[in-house]
């Protein structure tokens, strides 16, 4: 697994008996994202798919919308005093002619693995920034019983979770329930950015006709990322936030929460769920 997991000594007590053994933990390290060489954001993430994470983050920020918007993505060398590469700093170089955002984005955002860019955006900002405003016109429809099967399909594909029990997952599915992509990370927002970034790298944005499933709650930020990537359906195994519901209603996003087998709550866009 490389840097995705690490081994640590642990005292394990089972039925009153203590023993010492190694335990496998998910790795968590900072990633600094630079835009045209200028520091933009820091996120705590599980190493892996760092380039996809960086460009996916920039899709969410409204900076990128096409593969051609990116000239290059590279690790920055000399990130330590001795000049060695930590692989914890990524620079995204925009293609010629791609507008550089107002670096009041120069807020040097610190993105935690639990909450993401807390309180950063507003409903108006998402509406004006998205490159793919046609979500409301996406006529995809998914049967409720099929949607209820997706959490088990997502869980069955979580390889690192099986070893650590400490990761969130995001899965991209077709309307027929086929798992197109799965990413795991200590931060659910990072897992989604990796999904979106890989789609941009493959020239597949907007992700029309697709379902994004997340393993935890549906925050405003995750709804924002779905809208910015042109995803029409966002489902979560836990609760949404009130602002996530507001954004879904305004943008035409279908938002499903508490998705557990045949049971679910549909908070917005119920016309896409067949029941």
N, C-alpha and C positions, 0 to 999 in steps of 0.2 A: 504493500500500500504506500510505501515511501513516506512522505511527510504528511500524509492524510491521517495517520495514526501514530501514537507513541506508546511506549511501554513504561509503566510506573509500578513501584512496589506498593502493595496494599495489604493490610491486615484484614482478613475476611473472617467473620464470625457467622457460623451456621449452627443452629440448634445448641448454642452455648459453647461451642468448640471454636477456638481461634487458630488461625493458620496464616502463614505468610506466603504470598504468591504474587506473580506479576499480573498486571491488569492492562488491558488495551484501552486506551483513551483516544478520543478524537482530537486531532491537533487543532489549535486555534492560534493564529498569528495575524499581526496587522498587515494590511495591504494598503499602501499609499497609491492613489490614482492621480497621475499627472496628465494634464491636457496641454499639448504643444510645449511640453517641458515645464509647465507651471503647476505646482501642487494644487490639487482640487479637493480631494477627499481622502479620508482614511476609514477603512472598514475592518472590523475583526472578522476573519473568515477562516474556513478550512482550506489550506493550500490545494491547488488544483483548478484547472479551467480559469486561471487568473485573467487571461486575455479576454475570454468570453465574459467574465464578471465585469471587467472594466468597460467594455463596449456596451454591455447590457445596462450597466449603470447610466451610461451616457444616452442610451435610448430613453430611459426613464426621465432623464433631465431635459429631453427634447433637443439634444445636440445632434444625435445621429438618427437616421431613418433608413439609410441604404448602405449596402456593402461598400459602394463607391465613395462614401463619405470619409472612409478611413484610408489614410496613406500607409500607415504602419503602426503596429503595436509591438512594443519591445520592453524587456526588462532593463531597468537602469543599472549600469555598472557603477562600482565604487560607492555602494550604499553604506559602507562602513569605513571607519578610520583607516583600516589597513588595506582598503581598496577591494576587498572581496565582495562578491555579489550575494546578497541575502535572498534574492528572488522575492522580495517583499515590496518592490517599487516598480510600478508599470506605467509607461508613458504611452498615451494614445496621440499620434500625430494626425491631425486632420488633413484631408486632401485639399488641394488648392481650390479656393473659392468657397469652401464650407465656412459659414459664419462662426466666429468664435463667440461664445456667449458672454454676456456681461459678467465679468468676474467679480460682481458682488456675489457670484458663485465663488468668489475668492474668500468665502467665509471659512475655508479650511474645515469643512464639515467633518466631525467625528461621528462615525456611524457605528453604533454598538450592535452586537450580534442579536440583541433582543428587540430593539425598537426601530432601528433604521433612522431615517431622517425625521425625527419626531417634530411635528408641528411645522415642517418646512413649507409645505405647499398648501394651496387653497384650491377650492373647486374651480374658480375662475382660471387659475394658473394652468391646471391640467387641461381645461377646455381650450385654451388659446395655444398651448404648447404642443399638443399631440399632432403628429404627422398623419395619423390615420383616424379621422373623425367619423368614419362610416360604420362604427360598431352597431348603431341602432338599426341600420339597414341589413345587417347580417341575419339571414333567415334560417340559420342552422337550428336543428331541433334534435334533442337527445331524450330518449325514453327515461323515465325516472328509475325504472328497475335496472337499466344499464348503468346509469350514473351511480347508483348505489353499489355497483360492483367495483368501481374504480379504486376506492381506498385499499381494498384487498390486493388489487393488481399492483398498486403503487408499493404497498408494504412488501410484497413478495419480491420486488426488484431492488429493495434497499440493501445492498451488499455490505456497506460500511456500518449501517445501523445494526446489522446482525452481530457485528464484532464489538461495538462500543455502546449501543443503546443511547447515544448522545447526539443525534443529528436530526435536523429537519430535512424534509424532502419536498421537492416540487416536481410534478409530473405533467407533461404535455401530452394530451390524448386527442385522437380524432373523434369525430362525432359517432363513429362506430365502436369506440372503446379501445382502439389500438394505441399502445404506449409508444409515442414517437421519441420522447426524450425524458430522461430522469436525471436530476442533479441533487446531491446531498450537501449540506453545509450546516455549520453551527448557527448560522443566521438564515431564517426563512427567506428574508429579502435577498440575501446573496444567492440562494438556490434559484430564485426566480430570475435574478439578473443573469445567472449563468445560462439558464434556458433561453432567455431573450437574446443574449449575446451570441450564443451558438446559432440561433435562427438568423440573426443579422449576418454573421459570417458566411452562412450558407445561402444568403440571398432569399430568405423565406419570409421576410416581413412584408406586409402585415400578416399575422397568424389568424387569418379568417377561418371560420368553421371549426375552431379548435376549443378544447376544454383545458383550463389550467387548474390542477388540483394541488392544494398545499396541505401539509400535514398538521398544521396548527390552526391558529385563528386567522381571520381575514381582516387585517388592519387596513386603514386608509391607504397606506403606502403600497400594499400589495394590489389593491384595487387600482391604484394609480398606474402601477407597472403594467397591469393587464390592459388598461385603456391605452396606454402609450404604445403598446405592442400590437394593438388591434385585435386582442383576444376577446371573443364575445361572451364566454362563460367562465366564471371563476367560482370554484367550489372549495370549501374548507371543511375539515372534520370537526372544527370547533366554531366558536362564535365570531361574527363580524363586529366591527365597531360601528357606532352610529354614523360617523363621517364616511366610512366605507359604503354604507347603505345609501347615504345622500349622493355620493359620487356615482354609484351604480344607477340610481334612478335618473340622475341628470344626463349621464352619458349613454344610456342604453345598454349597459353591462348587465348580464344576468348574474346574480349573486346568490349562491347557495351556502348555507351554513349548517353545522351539526349533521354533516353527511355521514351516516352510519348505517350501512346496509340499506334496507328499504325506507329508512326514516331520514327526513331532511326538512329544513326550513328554507323556503324560497323567499328572499327579501326583495328581489327586484327581477324583472324580466322573466316572469313565470311563463310567458308564451313560448319560450324555447324548451321548456321541460314538458314532456308528454306524460300525463298522468290521468 
